[in-house]
Amino acid sequence: MPWMKKLLLSFLLGLSLSLQAAEPPLKLGIFPYLSAADLIEQHQPLADYLSRRMGRPVVISSASDFPGFAKRTREGRYDLVLTAPHMGALAILRDGYLPLAVASNRLHAVIASRADSPVTRLAQLQNGRVMLPPKKAIISLMALDTLASAGLDLQRIDIRHTHSHNNALQSVIMGRSDAAAFSSPTYRRYLDRGGQDIRVLATSPPIPGNFLVANGALDPDTVRRLREALLDFGMTEEGLRYFKRTRQQGFRPIIKADLTRLRPFVKRIFGY
């Protein structure tokens, strides 16, 4: 019947226009503080939530190491970025990214030895081996500052860097170092798994939590909707599960004081 043909043509035309108008996926870059598989397992709930709120796919991406991730961030390869606080501050201050949110919890470096080790004080690490996350990780710098503040001569410590916070933690558990430093969320996740193999020797002063920033090329409405979605996430059941699992607290707005606190680290690590 003619009217059915018109209806079918109208439907096919509408479907075609809809597919043409479909927006491409948003790429969520996550800094490589865990293995690729662990990153996806930890943060897929956030990507799924943002996909529903934005009405378009959100796909997770990362890099093999911190320098590679920093390079891709600067090149604008991600639409939004979940990253270490100093790298988020750098993206805002230097690379034109826009602030979205910051995790409400504060971060600090944890320095630990094996629980059965004779090393029970920082002073005993002089002439010892200490494993740290990558060189450009803010936790590494905070750990070195903590060691220096305790009166240790850093030139007389065998300081080595691993590819991730987890690798640093595993190095001390496996007895490959006298001590290691890693982030406080890494330590709390370890405790959640029932870990009892390490002894905390010291913690550093705190800094703001992980940053979420948006590529400056995104349109303002998309940035606004992303910011609103992130600030609402902690009020959802999946958000509560996500924050418990990642050992973070709900997102809050990034404020000037956050950037002021991180500015010295950005200068020392990136020279900007």
Salt bridges, closest charged atoms under 4 A:
GLU23 OE2 - ARG56 NH1 3.46
GLU41 OE2 - ARG245 NH2 2.46
GLU75 OE2 - LYS71 NZ 2.60
GLU75 OE1 - ARG77 NE 2.79
ASP95 OD1 - ARG74 NE 3.64
ASP95 OD1 - ARG94 NE 2.74
ASP116 OD1 - ARG114 NE 2.81
ASP145 OD1 - ARG268 NH2 2.89
ASP158 OD2 - ARG129 NE 2.98
ASP158 OD1 - ARG160 NE 3.18
ASP192 OD2 - ARG247 NH1 3.60
ASP221 OD1 - ARG224 NH2 2.46
GLU228 OE2 - ARG224 NH1 3.12
ASP232 OD2 - ARG53 NH1 3.25
GLU238 OE2 - ARG52 NH2 2.36
ASP258 OD1 - ARG252 NH2 2.88
